[in-house]
């Protein structure tokens, strides 16, 4: 007989150490606190839902395994698990930089906030692949589950689905496998397009301009080779968004149109793709100012992928722009907790800065803007938000320094142009932001 829900919750609480230490409050692990001092810091709420981190699989044997192939297994398994209500899964962007050969289960994974870790190896023998997978409890170091899989390259996606299902089953006994099976809509029909997408993903995240441009060409080729493969279109939409955010776009209007095209196509191919729905909602809000449709798309996105860091990230600023500040802050914080070592963490922090600014918490907005700037000093959207936040805090010297950097990277920027297409549903907030930009030294 399966234990009752309360009994299972109690077991999880004990394993999570909720009752360790005298006088500890039984509710302390579920409290979220955000400091609003001069140097606010983010505290992510504890959760009874287990969190799992998947480490890049190591390769063994004489036959070489392409690096992008092993990373693809990591990314796809994370995406499959992210569609579930539980477990929570750390974003692959935060784990794929870990070296499986020099990986410290205790130190590296605890920094990510994971309760469980998945490790493994891949061995290639001709056209066949052999995967050895282990699920371990971070706190005890005990192996909770292990499995060996063998598969030809053409059937590898099915193996990834089985690995994800096994992990979810082990961590969530009551999980209905049918919930996971719907993700089979993303199965690639053309492995060549699949490989192109994996390589492009790897190159884009280097944040090197030449590699980034080459990644864009590979993604367009992947979409041409297999127009039915949704992940290629999702990554292509993200590629255009990153290019605009980085200030690398040579034709913003054309890039906006391409972002819309690829995101819509991804949704058509896989209606439950949370990232594609979220990007589409972001575009509807920022570009079209269709706030209601944007929010409807975000709700679908969160329902489809409730534990996907990027889905949560894209939905945060739009919530801020429509005035739902608590949701904007909560989603950005959860996204950061799920991807604390993301190479694009500056975007997450910038979006959290937007949420705090919109809520009138300018000191917190300035803090997260400065954090984003520390990771990427050339992100112009963040430079503007940080300049406005610092001006609102009456830190005129730093505000003017950031405004000067804005003009160095974007000499034609003007407050008047911003007001003509400002994204805030509340005109009052938009005008306040414009006033702070002027106070920082940006001109009409």
C-alpha positions as CSV (number, residue, x, y, z in Angstrom):
1,X,0.0,0.0,0.0
2,X,1.4,3.4,-1.0
3,X,2.0,5.7,1.9
4,X,-0.3,8.7,2.2
5,X,0.6,12.1,0.8
6,X,1.3,13.5,4.2
7,X,3.6,10.6,5.1
8,X,5.5,11.1,1.8
9,X,5.8,14.8,2.5
10,X,7.2,14.0,6.0
11,X,9.8,11.7,4.6
12,X,10.9,14.4,2.1
13,X,11.1,16.9,5.0
14,X,13.3,14.6,7.1
15,X,15.6,13.9,4.1
16,X,15.9,17.6,3.4
17,X,17.0,18.2,7.0
18,X,14.0,20.4,7.8
19,X,14.0,19.3,11.4
20,X,17.8,19.4,12.0
21,X,18.8,21.7,14.8
22,X,16.9,22.6,18.0
23,X,14.1,25.1,17.7
24,X,14.0,25.1,13.9
25,X,10.6,26.3,12.6
26,X,8.9,23.5,10.5
27,X,7.9,26.2,8.0
28,X,11.3,27.8,7.7
29,X,12.3,25.9,4.6
30,X,9.3,27.3,2.7
31,X,9.9,30.9,3.4
32,X,11.2,33.3,0.8
33,X,13.1,36.4,1.9
34,X,14.5,39.1,-0.3
35,X,16.6,41.7,1.3
36,X,16.0,45.3,0.5
37,X,19.1,46.8,1.9
38,X,21.8,48.6,-0.1
39,X,23.2,45.3,-1.2
40,X,20.1,43.0,-1.7
41,X,20.8,39.3,-2.2
42,X,18.5,36.7,-3.6
43,X,17.3,33.9,-1.3
44,X,15.4,31.1,-3.2
45,X,12.7,29.3,-1.2
46,X,13.3,25.7,-0.2
47,X,11.0,23.2,-1.7
48,X,9.7,19.7,-0.9
49,X,10.0,18.9,-4.6
50,X,13.4,17.2,-5.2
51,X,15.9,19.0,-7.5
52,X,18.1,17.1,-9.8
53,X,21.3,18.1,-11.7
54,X,22.4,16.3,-14.8
55,X,26.2,16.3,-15.5
56,X,27.6,16.0,-19.0
57,X,28.3,12.3,-19.7
58,X,32.0,11.3,-20.0
59,X,33.2,9.4,-23.0
60,X,35.2,6.2,-22.9
61,X,36.5,3.6,-25.4
62,X,38.7,3.9,-28.5
63,X,35.9,5.1,-30.9
64,X,35.5,8.9,-30.5
65,X,32.2,10.4,-29.5
66,X,31.5,13.9,-30.7
67,X,31.5,16.4,-27.9
68,X,28.2,18.0,-29.1
69,X,26.6,14.5,-29.1
70,X,27.2,14.0,-25.3
71,X,26.0,17.5,-24.6
72,X,22.9,16.9,-26.7
73,X,21.9,14.0,-24.4
74,X,22.3,16.3,-21.4
75,X,20.2,19.1,-23.0
76,X,17.4,16.8,-24.3
77,X,17.1,14.9,-21.0
78,X,16.8,18.3,-19.1
79,X,14.2,19.5,-21.5
80,X,12.1,16.4,-21.1
81,X,12.2,16.6,-17.3
82,X,11.5,20.3,-17.4
83,X,8.1,19.6,-18.9
84,X,7.0,17.8,-15.7
85,X,5.6,19.3,-12.5
86,X,8.4,17.5,-10.6
87,X,11.2,16.9,-10.1
88,X,12.8,20.4,-10.5
89,X,15.8,20.2,-12.9
90,X,18.8,22.4,-13.0
91,X,19.2,24.0,-16.4
92,X,21.7,22.4,-18.7
93,X,23.3,25.8,-19.2
94,X,24.5,25.6,-15.6
95,X,25.9,22.1,-15.8
96,X,27.4,21.5,-19.2
97,X,30.5,23.5,-18.2
98,X,31.3,20.9,-15.5
99,X,34.1,18.5,-16.5
100,X,32.9,14.9,-15.8
101,X,36.5,13.8,-15.3
102,X,37.1,16.3,-12.6
103,X,33.6,16.6,-11.1
104,X,33.2,16.8,-7.4
105,X,29.7,15.5,-6.5
106,X,29.8,17.2,-3.1
107,X,31.2,20.6,-3.9
108,X,30.0,21.3,-7.5
109,X,26.4,20.0,-7.2
110,X,25.7,21.5,-3.8
111,X,26.6,24.9,-5.3
112,X,23.8,24.3,-7.8
113,X,21.4,23.5,-5.0
114,X,20.7,19.9,-6.2
115,X,19.4,17.1,-4.1
116,X,20.2,14.4,-6.7
117,X,22.8,14.2,-9.5
118,X,22.8,12.1,-12.7
119,X,26.2,11.1,-14.0
120,X,27.1,8.7,-16.8
121,X,29.4,7.6,-19.6
122,X,29.0,7.0,-23.3
123,X,30.9,4.4,-25.2
124,X,30.7,4.2,-29.0
125,X,31.2,0.9,-30.9
126,X,30.7,1.5,-34.6
127,X,27.2,2.9,-35.1
128,X,26.0,1.8,-31.7
129,X,26.1,3.8,-28.5
130,X,26.2,2.3,-24.9
131,X,25.1,4.6,-22.1
132,X,25.8,3.9,-18.4
133,X,23.6,6.2,-16.2
134,X,23.7,6.7,-12.4
135,X,21.3,8.6,-10.1
136,X,22.9,9.5,-6.7
137,X,21.7,11.2,-3.6
138,X,24.0,14.3,-3.1
139,X,23.6,14.2,0.7
140,X,24.5,10.6,1.2
141,X,26.5,9.8,-1.9
142,X,24.5,6.6,-2.3
143,X,23.6,5.4,-5.8
144,X,19.8,5.3,-5.9
145,X,19.4,3.9,-9.4
146,X,21.6,2.8,-12.2
147,X,21.0,1.5,-15.7
148,X,22.8,0.6,-18.9
149,X,21.3,1.4,-22.3
150,X,22.4,0.3,-25.8
151,X,21.1,1.9,-28.9
152,X,21.9,2.7,-32.5
153,X,22.4,6.4,-33.2
154,X,19.0,6.6,-35.0
155,X,17.1,5.5,-31.8
156,X,19.0,7.6,-29.3
157,X,16.1,10.0,-28.7
158,X,14.0,7.0,-27.5
159,X,16.8,6.2,-25.0
160,X,16.9,9.7,-23.8
161,X,13.1,9.6,-23.2
162,X,13.6,6.3,-21.3
163,X,16.4,7.8,-19.1
164,X,14.3,10.8,-18.3
165,X,11.3,8.6,-17.4
166,X,13.4,6.4,-15.2
167,X,14.8,9.4,-13.3
168,X,11.4,10.9,-12.8
169,X,9.9,7.6,-11.7
170,X,12.6,7.1,-9.1
171,X,12.2,10.6,-7.6
172,X,8.4,10.9,-8.0
173,X,6.8,7.5,-7.3
174,X,3.3,8.7,-8.2
175,X,4.4,10.2,-11.6
176,X,2.2,9.3,-14.5
177,X,4.4,8.3,-17.4
178,X,1.7,9.4,-19.8
179,X,2.6,13.0,-18.9
180,X,6.1,12.5,-20.2
181,X,5.1,10.6,-23.3
182,X,3.6,13.7,-24.9
183,X,7.1,15.1,-25.3
184,X,7.6,12.6,-28.1
185,X,6.4,15.3,-30.5
186,X,9.9,16.6,-30.5
187,X,11.4,13.5,-32.0
188,X,13.8,14.3,-34.9
189,X,13.1,12.7,-38.2
190,X,16.5,13.7,-39.6
191,X,19.5,13.1,-37.4
192,X,21.6,15.4,-39.5
193,X,19.4,18.3,-38.6
194,X,19.6,17.1,-35.0
195,X,23.4,17.1,-35.0
196,X,23.5,20.6,-36.6
197,X,21.2,21.9,-33.9
198,X,23.4,20.4,-31.1
199,X,26.5,21.9,-32.6
200,X,24.9,25.3,-33.1
201,X,23.7,25.3,-29.5
202,X,27.3,24.7,-28.3
203,X,28.7,27.5,-30.5
204,X,26.1,30.1,-29.7
205,X,26.8,29.8,-25.9
206,X,30.4,30.8,-26.4
207,X,29.3,34.4,-26.8
208,X,32.0,34.9,-29.4
209,X,30.7,36.9,-32.3
210,X,32.2,34.8,-35.1
211,X,31.1,31.5,-33.5
212,X,27.7,33.1,-32.9
213,X,27.2,34.1,-36.5
214,X,28.3,30.6,-37.6
215,X,25.8,29.1,-35.2
216,X,23.0,31.1,-36.9
217,X,23.9,29.8,-40.3
218,X,23.9,26.2,-39.0
219,X,20.5,26.7,-37.4
220,X,19.0,28.0,-40.7
221,X,20.5,25.0,-42.4
222,X,19.0,22.6,-39.8
223,X,15.6,24.2,-40.3
224,X,15.9,23.7,-44.0
225,X,17.0,20.1,-43.7
226,X,14.2,19.1,-41.4
227,X,11.4,21.7,-41.3
228,X,9.5,19.4,-38.8
229,X,12.1,19.4,-36.1
230,X,10.8,21.8,-33.4
231,X,14.0,22.2,-31.4
232,X,15.9,23.8,-34.3
233,X,13.2,26.5,-34.6
234,X,13.2,27.2,-30.9
235,X,16.9,27.7,-30.8
236,X,16.7,29.8,-34.0
237,X,14.2,32.1,-32.3
238,X,16.4,32.4,-29.3
239,X,19.4,33.1,-31.5
240,X,17.6,36.1,-33.1
241,X,16.6,37.3,-29.6
242,X,20.1,37.1,-28.3
243,X,21.5,38.9,-31.4
244,X,19.1,41.8,-30.8
245,X,19.8,41.9,-27.0
246,X,23.6,41.9,-27.6
247,X,23.4,44.8,-30.0
248,X,24.7,42.6,-32.9
249,X,21.6,43.1,-35.1
250,X,22.1,44.8,-38.5
251,X,18.4,45.0,-39.1
252,X,16.3,44.9,-36.0
253,X,13.0,44.8,-37.8
254,X,14.1,41.9,-39.9
255,X,15.4,40.0,-36.8
256,X,12.0,40.7,-35.0
257,X,10.2,39.2,-38.0
258,X,12.5,36.1,-38.0
259,X,12.1,35.6,-34.2
260,X,8.3,35.7,-34.7
261,X,8.5,33.3,-37.7
262,X,10.7,30.6,-35.9
263,X,8.8,30.8,-32.6
264,X,5.4,30.4,-34.3
265,X,6.7,27.6,-36.4
266,X,8.0,25.8,-33.3
267,X,4.6,26.2,-31.6
268,X,2.9,24.8,-34.7
269,X,5.2,21.8,-34.7
270,X,4.9,21.2,-30.9
271,X,2.1,23.0,-29.2
272,X,3.5,22.0,-25.8
273,X,6.9,23.6,-26.3
274,X,7.1,26.0,-23.3
275,X,10.2,27.9,-24.6
276,X,8.6,28.6,-28.0
277,X,5.4,29.8,-26.4
278,X,7.3,32.0,-24.0
279,X,9.4,33.6,-26.7
280,X,6.2,34.2,-28.7
281,X,4.6,35.8,-25.7
282,X,7.6,38.0,-25.2
283,X,7.5,39.1,-28.8
284,X,3.8,39.9,-28.5
285,X,4.4,42.0,-25.4
286,X,7.5,43.9,-26.4
287,X,7.0,44.4,-30.1
288,X,3.3,44.3,-30.7
289,X,2.1,45.6,-27.3
290,X,-0.6,42.9,-27.3
291,X,-0.4,42.4,-23.6
292,X,-3.5,40.2,-23.2
293,X,-2.4,37.7,-25.9
294,X,1.2,37.8,-24.5
295,X,0.0,36.8,-21.0
296,X,-2.2,34.0,-22.4
297,X,0.8,32.6,-24.2
298,X,2.9,32.8,-21.0
299,X,0.3,30.9,-19.1
300,X,0.3,28.1,-21.7
301,X,4.1,28.2,-21.6
302,X,4.3,27.8,-17.8
303,X,1.7,25.0,-17.8
304,X,3.8,23.2,-20.5
305,X,7.2,23.6,-18.9
306,X,6.8,24.7,-15.3
307,X,10.4,23.9,-14.3
308,X,12.2,25.2,-17.4
309,X,14.5,28.1,-16.5
310,X,14.3,29.8,-19.9
311,X,10.5,29.6,-20.1
312,X,10.3,31.2,-16.7
313,X,12.9,33.8,-17.6
314,X,11.1,34.9,-20.8
315,X,7.8,35.3,-18.9
316,X,9.3,37.6,-16.2
317,X,9.7,41.0,-17.9
318,X,6.3,40.8,-19.6
319,X,4.7,40.3,-16.2
320,X,6.5,43.4,-15.0
321,X,5.4,45.4,-18.0
322,X,1.8,44.6,-17.4
323,X,2.1,45.5,-13.7
324,X,2.1,42.0,-12.1
325,X,5.3,42.6,-10.1
326,X,5.1,39.7,-7.7
327,X,4.8,37.2,-10.5
328,X,7.7,38.9,-12.5
329,X,10.0,38.7,-9.5
330,X,9.0,35.2,-8.5
331,X,9.6,33.8,-12.0
332,X,12.9,35.5,-12.4
333,X,14.1,34.2,-9.0
334,X,13.0,30.7,-9.8
335,X,14.7,30.8,-13.2
336,X,18.0,31.9,-11.5
337,X,17.6,29.1,-8.9
338,X,17.2,26.5,-11.7
339,X,20.2,27.8,-13.7
340,X,22.6,29.5,-11.3
341,X,25.6,29.0,-13.6
342,X,24.0,29.8,-16.9
343,X,26.3,31.4,-19.4
344,X,23.5,33.8,-20.1
345,X,22.8,34.5,-16.5
346,X,23.2,38.2,-17.2
347,X,19.8,38.0,-19.0
348,X,18.1,36.5,-16.0
349,X,19.6,39.1,-13.7
350,X,18.6,41.9,-16.1
351,X,15.0,40.6,-16.2
352,X,14.9,40.5,-12.4
353,X,16.2,44.1,-12.4
354,X,13.3,45.1,-14.7
355,X,10.8,43.4,-12.3
356,X,12.2,45.3,-9.3
357,X,12.3,48.6,-11.1
358,X,8.7,48.2,-12.2
359,X,7.7,47.5,-8.6
360,X,9.4,50.7,-7.5
361,X,12.2,48.9,-5.7
362,X,15.0,50.8,-7.3
363,X,17.9,49.7,-5.0
364,X,17.2,46.1,-5.8
365,X,16.9,46.9,-9.5
366,X,20.3,48.7,-9.4
367,X,21.9,45.7,-7.6
368,X,20.8,43.1,-10.2
369,X,21.6,45.5,-13.0
370,X,25.1,45.8,-11.7
371,X,25.3,42.0,-11.3
372,X,24.2,41.6,-15.0
373,X,26.8,44.3,-16.0
374,X,29.5,42.4,-14.2
375,X,28.8,39.3,-16.3
376,X,28.3,41.2,-19.6
377,X,29.3,44.9,-19.8
378,X,28.0,45.2,-23.4
379,X,24.3,44.3,-22.9
380,X,22.7,47.6,-23.9
381,X,19.3,46.9,-22.5
382,X,20.7,46.3,-19.1
383,X,22.9,49.4,-19.3
384,X,19.8,51.5,-19.8
385,X,17.8,49.9,-17.0
386,X,20.8,50.1,-14.6
387,X,21.4,53.8,-15.5
388,X,17.7,54.6,-14.8
389,X,17.7,52.6,-11.5
390,X,20.9,54.3,-10.3
391,X,19.4,57.7,-11.2
392,X,16.2,56.8,-9.2
393,X,18.5,56.0,-6.2
394,X,20.1,59.5,-6.7
395,X,23.5,57.9,-7.6
396,X,24.1,60.4,-10.3
397,X,27.8,59.7,-10.9
398,X,27.3,56.0,-11.6
399,X,24.1,56.6,-13.5
400,X,25.9,59.0,-15.9
401,X,28.7,56.4,-16.3
402,X,26.2,53.8,-17.5
403,X,24.5,56.3,-19.7
404,X,27.8,57.1,-21.4
405,X,28.3,53.4,-22.1
406,X,24.9,53.2,-23.7
407,X,25.9,56.0,-26.1
408,X,29.2,54.4,-26.9
409,X,27.4,51.2,-27.9
410,X,24.3,52.8,-29.4
411,X,25.1,56.4,-30.4
412,X,21.7,57.0,-32.0
413,X,19.7,56.1,-28.9
414,X,17.2,58.7,-27.7
415,X,14.6,58.8,-24.9
416,X,12.1,60.2,-27.4
417,X,12.5,57.0,-29.5
418,X,12.0,54.9,-26.4
419,X,8.7,56.7,-25.5
420,X,7.3,56.1,-29.0
421,X,7.4,52.4,-28.4
422,X,7.8,52.0,-24.7
423,X,6.7,48.5,-23.4
424,X,5.0,49.4,-20.1
425,X,1.2,49.0,-20.1
426,X,1.1,51.9,-17.5
427,X,2.1,55.1,-19.3
428,X,3.0,56.6,-16.0
429,X,5.7,53.9,-15.4
430,X,7.0,54.4,-18.9
431,X,7.3,58.2,-18.4
432,X,8.9,57.6,-15.0
433,X,11.5,55.4,-16.7
434,X,12.1,58.1,-19.4
435,X,12.6,60.7,-16.7
436,X,15.2,58.6,-15.0
437,X,17.0,58.1,-18.3
438,X,17.1,61.8,-18.8
439,X,18.3,62.3,-15.2
440,X,21.1,59.8,-16.0
441,X,22.2,62.0,-18.9
442,X,20.4,60.5,-21.9
443,X,18.8,63.0,-24.2
444,X,15.6,63.2,-26.2
